[in-house]
Amino acid sequence: MKVPIVDLGYKTNDILKALDRSESVTVLYHGKVKGIIKPARGKTELKVKEHPFFGVRGDSGTTVLEELESLRKPHHGL
């Protein structure tokens, strides 16, 4: 969607609807692109098994649950 800068106030509802549809809104000033309004990214749900922390040790061969258990057990040497 392209919107002249003078219409930003008048077309606020249309701009918000475009952002809800995940469309970018290009703001024009004297026919030239002055800026782009992009929709905010929604929260992406990440599964525990896909979290970047797991696999930090490389191919250790442990499952996510085994890794969590090793992190949760008491560490007496501290």
N, CA, C and O atoms as a GROMACS GRO file, in nm:
protein
  312
    1MET      N    1   0.084  -0.116   0.000
    1MET     CA    2   0.000   0.000   0.000
    1MET      C    3   0.090   0.123   0.000
    1MET      O    4   0.189   0.129   0.072
    2LYS      N    5   0.054   0.221  -0.081
    2LYS     CA    6   0.128   0.347  -0.088
    2LYS      C    7   0.036   0.459  -0.042
    2LYS      O    8  -0.079   0.468  -0.085
    3VAL      N    9   0.088   0.544   0.046
    3VAL     CA   10   0.007   0.652   0.104
    3VAL      C   11   0.088   0.782   0.101
    3VAL      O   12   0.200   0.786   0.150
    4PRO      N   13   0.030   0.888   0.042
    4PRO     CA   14   0.096   1.019   0.052
    4PRO      C   15   0.098   1.065   0.198
    4PRO      O   16   0.007   1.032   0.274
    5ILE      N   17   0.200   1.139   0.237
    5ILE     CA   18   0.217   1.179   0.376
    5ILE      C   19   0.099   1.261   0.427
    5ILE      O   20   0.066   1.256   0.545
    6VAL      N   21   0.034   1.338   0.338
    6VAL     CA   22  -0.080   1.420   0.382
    6VAL      C   23  -0.202   1.334   0.416
    6VAL      O   24  -0.291   1.379   0.487
    7ASP      N   25  -0.206   1.211   0.365
    7ASP     CA   26  -0.320   1.123   0.391
    7ASP      C   27  -0.300   1.029   0.510
    7ASP      O   28  -0.388   0.949   0.540
    8LEU      N   29  -0.186   1.037   0.577
    8LEU     CA   30  -0.161   0.946   0.689
    8LEU      C   31  -0.269   0.957   0.795
    8LEU      O   32  -0.314   0.855   0.848
    9GLY      N   33  -0.310   1.077   0.828
    9GLY     CA   34  -0.413   1.096   0.930
    9GLY      C   35  -0.550   1.052   0.884
    9GLY      O   36  -0.628   0.996   0.962
   10TYR      N   37  -0.580   1.076   0.757
   10TYR     CA   38  -0.712   1.042   0.703
   10TYR      C   39  -0.729   0.893   0.679
   10TYR      O   40  -0.840   0.840   0.689
   11LYS      N   41  -0.621   0.825   0.648
   11LYS     CA   42  -0.629   0.683   0.613
   11LYS      C   43  -0.571   0.593   0.722
   11LYS      O   44  -0.527   0.482   0.693
   12THR      N   45  -0.572   0.639   0.845
   12THR     CA   46  -0.515   0.561   0.954
   12THR      C   47  -0.578   0.423   0.964
   12THR      O   48  -0.509   0.323   0.982
   13ASN      N   49  -0.710   0.418   0.952
   13ASN     CA   50  -0.781   0.290   0.962
   13ASN      C   51  -0.737   0.194   0.851
   13ASN      O   52  -0.715   0.076   0.875
   14ASP      N   53  -0.724   0.246   0.728
   14ASP     CA   54  -0.680   0.162   0.616
   14ASP      C   55  -0.536   0.115   0.635
   14ASP      O   56  -0.501   0.002   0.600
   15ILE      N   57  -0.453   0.202   0.691
   15ILE     CA   58  -0.314   0.166   0.715
   15ILE      C   59  -0.306   0.054   0.819
   15ILE      O   60  -0.230  -0.041   0.802
   16LEU      N   61  -0.384   0.068   0.926
   16LEU     CA   62  -0.383  -0.036   1.029
   16LEU      C   63  -0.435  -0.170   0.976
   16LEU      O   64  -0.384  -0.275   1.013
   17LYS      N   65  -0.535  -0.165   0.889
   17LYS     CA   66  -0.587  -0.288   0.828
   17LYS      C   67  -0.480  -0.354   0.740
   17LYS      O   68  -0.465  -0.476   0.740
   18ALA      N   69  -0.407  -0.271   0.665
   18ALA     CA   70  -0.300  -0.325   0.580
   18ALA      C   71  -0.192  -0.391   0.665
   18ALA      O   72  -0.140  -0.497   0.630
   19LEU      N   73  -0.158  -0.329   0.778
   19LEU     CA   74  -0.058  -0.388   0.868
   19LEU      C   75  -0.109  -0.518   0.928
   19LEU      O   76  -0.032  -0.611   0.949
   20ASP      N   77  -0.241  -0.524   0.958
   20ASP     CA   78  -0.299  -0.648   1.008
   20ASP      C   79  -0.289  -0.760   0.906
   20ASP      O   80  -0.280  -0.878   0.942
   21ARG      N   81  -0.291  -0.724   0.778
   21ARG     CA   82  -0.278  -0.823   0.672
   21ARG      C   83  -0.131  -0.852   0.640
   21ARG      O   84  -0.100  -0.917   0.541
   22SER      N   85  -0.042  -0.803   0.725
   22SER     CA   86   0.104  -0.821   0.710
   22SER      C   87   0.158  -0.754   0.584
   22SER      O   88   0.254  -0.802   0.524
   23GLU      N   89   0.097  -0.644   0.543
   23GLU     CA   90   0.144  -0.567   0.428
   23GLU      C   91   0.228  -0.450   0.477
   23GLU      O   92   0.201  -0.393   0.583
   24SER      N   93   0.329  -0.415   0.401
   24SER     CA   94   0.407  -0.295   0.430
   24SER      C   95   0.335  -0.174   0.372
   24SER      O   96   0.266  -0.185   0.270
   25VAL      N   97   0.352  -0.059   0.436
   25VAL     CA   98   0.289   0.064   0.389
   25VAL      C   99   0.402   0.161   0.352
   25VAL      O  100   0.486   0.194   0.436
   26THR      N  101   0.403   0.205   0.228
   26THR     CA  102   0.504   0.298   0.180
   26THR      C  103   0.451   0.440   0.193
   26THR      O  104   0.342   0.471   0.144
   27VAL      N  105   0.528   0.526   0.259
   27VAL     CA  106   0.489   0.666   0.278
   27VAL      C  107   0.558   0.749   0.171
   27VAL      O  108   0.680   0.744   0.155
   28LEU      N  109   0.478   0.827   0.097
   28LEU     CA  110   0.530   0.909  -0.012
   28LEU      C  111   0.527   1.057   0.026
   28LEU      O  112   0.432   1.104   0.090
   29TYR      N  113   0.631   1.129  -0.014
   29TYR     CA  114   0.638   1.273   0.005
   29TYR      C  115   0.678   1.334  -0.127
   29TYR      O  116   0.789   1.312  -0.175
   30HIS      N  117   0.589   1.411  -0.185
   30HIS     CA  118   0.607   1.467  -0.319
   30HIS      C  119   0.636   1.357  -0.422
   30HIS      O  120   0.718   1.374  -0.512
   31GLY      N  121   0.568   1.244  -0.406
   31GLY     CA  122   0.580   1.134  -0.500
   31GLY      C  123   0.702   1.046  -0.481
   31GLY      O  124   0.720   0.949  -0.555
   32LYS      N  125   0.786   1.078  -0.384
   32LYS     CA  126   0.907   0.999  -0.360
   32LYS      C  127   0.891   0.923  -0.228
   32LYS      O  128   0.828   0.971  -0.134
   33VAL      N  129   0.950   0.805  -0.223
   33VAL     CA  130   0.942   0.722  -0.103
   33VAL      C  131   1.019   0.789   0.010
   33VAL      O  132   1.138   0.818  -0.002
   34LYS      N  133   0.948   0.814   0.119
   34LYS     CA  134   1.010   0.876   0.236
   34LYS      C  135   1.037   0.773   0.346
   34LYS      O  136   1.128   0.788   0.426
   35GLY      N  137   0.955   0.667   0.347
   35GLY     CA  138   0.974   0.564   0.446
   35GLY      C  139   0.878   0.450   0.425
   35GLY      O  140   0.787   0.457   0.343
   36ILE      N  141   0.901   0.343   0.499
   36ILE     CA  142   0.817   0.224   0.489
   36ILE      C  143   0.778   0.182   0.630
   36ILE      O  144   0.863   0.169   0.718
   37ILE      N  145   0.648   0.163   0.650
   37ILE     CA  146   0.597   0.113   0.777
   37ILE      C  147   0.577  -0.036   0.760
   37ILE      O  148   0.500  -0.080   0.674
   38LYS      N  149   0.645  -0.115   0.843
   38LYS     CA  150   0.634  -0.260   0.832
   38LYS      C  151   0.557  -0.314   0.952
   38LYS      O  152   0.566  -0.259   1.062
   39PRO      N  153   0.482  -0.422   0.931
   39PRO     CA  154   0.408  -0.481   1.044
   39PRO      C  155   0.504  -0.542   1.145
   39PRO      O  156   0.608  -0.597   1.110
   40ALA      N  157   0.464  -0.533   1.270
   40ALA     CA  158   0.545  -0.595   1.375
   40ALA      C  159   0.532  -0.745   1.362
   40ALA      O  160   0.426  -0.797   1.329
   41ARG      N  161   0.641  -0.814   1.389
   41ARG     CA  162   0.635  -0.960   1.384
   41ARG      C  163   0.558  -1.010   1.504
   41ARG      O  164   0.577  -0.963   1.617
   42GLY      N  165   0.473  -1.106   1.479
   42GLY     CA  166   0.400  -1.168   1.589
   42GLY      C  167   0.492  -1.260   1.666
   42GLY      O  168   0.602  -1.291   1.621
   43LYS      N  169   0.446  -1.302   1.780
   43LYS     CA  170   0.526  -1.394   1.858
   43LYS      C  171   0.530  -1.529   1.787
   43LYS      O  172   0.426  -1.587   1.753
   44THR      N  173   0.648  -1.575   1.766
   44THR     CA  174   0.661  -1.707   1.706
   44THR      C  175   0.684  -1.806   1.818
   44THR      O  176   0.774  -1.791   1.900
   45GLU      N  177   0.602  -1.906   1.820
   45GLU     CA  178   0.615  -2.006   1.923
   45GLU      C  179   0.724  -2.104   1.884
   45GLU      O  180   0.720  -2.165   1.777
   46LEU      N  181   0.819  -2.117   1.970
   46LEU     CA  182   0.932  -2.205   1.946
   46LEU      C  183   0.920  -2.325   2.038
   46LEU      O  184   0.904  -2.311   2.159
   47LYS      N  185   0.928  -2.441   1.980
   47LYS     CA  186   0.923  -2.562   2.060
   47LYS      C  187   1.055  -2.576   2.136
   47LYS      O  188   1.159  -2.530   2.090
   48VAL      N  189   1.048  -2.638   2.252
   48VAL     CA  190   1.166  -2.654   2.336
   48VAL      C  191   1.277  -2.725   2.260
   48VAL      O  192   1.394  -2.688   2.271
   49LYS      N  193   1.241  -2.826   2.184
   49LYS     CA  194   1.342  -2.903   2.112
   49LYS      C  195   1.410  -2.821   2.003
   49LYS      O  196   1.520  -2.856   1.959
   50GLU      N  197   1.346  -2.710   1.958
   50GLU     CA  198   1.403  -2.628   1.852
   50GLU      C  199   1.477  -2.506   1.907
   50GLU      O  200   1.531  -2.427   1.829
   51HIS      N  201   1.481  -2.490   2.040
   51HIS     CA  202   1.548  -2.375   2.099
   51HIS      C  203   1.698  -2.381   2.067
   51HIS      O  204   1.758  -2.488   2.072
   52PRO      N  205   1.758  -2.265   2.034
   52PRO     CA  206   1.899  -2.266   1.994
   52PRO      C  207   1.995  -2.315   2.102
   52PRO      O  208   2.105  -2.358   2.068
   53PHE      N  209   1.956  -2.311   2.229
   53PHE     CA  210   2.046  -2.358   2.336
   53PHE      C  211   2.080  -2.505   2.318
   53PHE      O  212   2.196  -2.545   2.336
   54PHE      N  213   1.982  -2.584   2.282
   54PHE     CA  214   2.005  -2.727   2.270
   54PHE      C  215   2.085  -2.754   2.144
   54PHE      O  216   2.050  -2.709   2.036
   55GLY      N  217   2.190  -2.824   2.160
   55GLY     CA  218   2.281  -2.848   2.048
   55GLY      C  219   2.405  -2.762   2.057
   55GLY      O  220   2.491  -2.769   1.969
   56VAL      N  221   2.417  -2.680   2.162
   56VAL     CA  222   2.534  -2.596   2.179
   56VAL      C  223   2.660  -2.680   2.192
   56VAL      O  224   2.768  -2.643   2.144
   57ARG      N  225   2.646  -2.794   2.255
   57ARG     CA  226   2.761  -2.882   2.275
   57ARG      C  227   2.792  -2.966   2.151
   57ARG      O  228   2.876  -3.055   2.156
   58GLY      N  229   2.726  -2.939   2.044
   58GLY     CA  230   2.748  -3.019   1.923
   58GLY      C  231   2.665  -3.144   1.929
   58GLY      O  232   2.556  -3.145   1.988
   59ASP      N  233   2.713  -3.249   1.871
   59ASP     CA  234   2.641  -3.376   1.871
   59ASP      C  235   2.680  -3.456   1.995
   59ASP      O  236   2.757  -3.552   1.987
   60SER      N  237   2.626  -3.415   2.109
   60SER     CA  238   2.660  -3.485   2.233
   60SER      C  239   2.582  -3.615   2.246
   60SER      O  240   2.618  -3.701   2.327
   61GLY      N  241   2.476  -3.630   2.167
   61GLY     CA  242   2.399  -3.754   2.170
   61GLY      C  243   2.297  -3.758   2.281
   61GLY      O  244   2.230  -3.860   2.300
   62THR      N  245   2.282  -3.649   2.356
   62THR     CA  246   2.182  -3.647   2.463
   62THR      C  247   2.053  -3.585   2.411
   62THR      O  248   2.053  -3.499   2.323
   63THR      N  249   1.943  -3.630   2.469
   63THR     CA  250   1.814  -3.572   2.430
   63THR      C  251   1.792  -3.444   2.508
   63THR      O  252   1.868  -3.412   2.600
   64VAL      N  253   1.689  -3.371   2.471
   64VAL     CA  254   1.656  -3.248   2.539
   64VAL      C  255   1.625  -3.275   2.686
   64VAL      O  256   1.671  -3.202   2.774
   65LEU      N  257   1.549  -3.379   2.713
   65LEU     CA  258   1.514  -3.412   2.851
   65LEU      C  259   1.637  -3.448   2.933
   65LEU      O  260   1.648  -3.409   3.050
   66GLU      N  261   1.730  -3.523   2.875
   66GLU     CA  262   1.853  -3.558   2.946
   66GLU      C  263   1.937  -3.434   2.975
   66GLU      O  264   1.996  -3.421   3.082
   67GLU      N  265   1.940  -3.343   2.879
   67GLU     CA  266   2.015  -3.218   2.897
   67GLU      C  267   1.954  -3.135   3.009
   67GLU      O  268   2.026  -3.078   3.091
   68LEU      N  269   1.821  -3.127   3.013
   68LEU     CA  270   1.753  -3.053   3.119
   68LEU      C  271   1.778  -3.116   3.256
   68LEU      O  272   1.801  -3.045   3.354
   69GLU      N  273   1.773  -3.245   3.262
   69GLU     CA  274   1.799  -3.314   3.389
   69GLU      C  275   1.940  -3.285   3.439
   69GLU      O  276   1.961  -3.266   3.559
   70SER      N  277   2.037  -3.283   3.349
   70SER     CA  278   2.174  -3.256   3.392
   70SER      C  279   2.189  -3.112   3.440
   70SER      O  280   2.272  -3.085   3.527
   71LEU      N  281   2.112  -3.020   3.385
   71LEU     CA  282   2.116  -2.882   3.429
   71LEU      C  283   2.045  -2.863   3.563
   71LEU      O  284   2.083  -2.777   3.642
   72ARG      N  285   1.944  -2.941   3.588
   72ARG     CA  286   1.863  -2.926   3.708
   72ARG      C  287   1.921  -2.994   3.832
   72ARG      O  288   1.886  -2.957   3.944
   73LYS      N  289   2.007  -3.091   3.815
   73LYS     CA  290   2.058  -3.163   3.931
   73LYS      C  291   2.153  -3.072   4.008
   73LYS      O  292   2.218  -2.986   3.949
   74PRO      N  293   2.162  -3.090   4.140
   74PRO     CA  294   2.247  -3.003   4.222
   74PRO      C  295   2.395  -3.016   4.187
   74PRO      O  296   2.445  -3.125   4.159
   75HIS      N  297   2.461  -2.904   4.189
   75HIS     CA  298   2.605  -2.900   4.163
   75HIS      C  299   2.675  -2.867   4.293
   75HIS      O  300   2.670  -2.752   4.338
   76HIS      N  301   2.740  -2.963   4.354
   76HIS     CA  302   2.797  -2.945   4.486
   76HIS      C  303   2.936  -2.881   4.483
   76HIS      O  304   2.989  -2.842   4.587
   77GLY      N  305   2.994  -2.871   4.367
   77GLY     CA  306   3.130  -2.817   4.360
   77GLY      C  307   3.135  -2.665   4.353
   77GLY      O  308   3.243  -2.607   4.344
   78LEU      N  309   3.020  -2.599   4.356
   78LEU     CA  310   3.018  -2.453   4.341
   78LEU      C  311   3.035  -2.382   4.468
   78LEU      O  312   3.036  -2.259   4.470
   0.00000   0.00000   0.00000
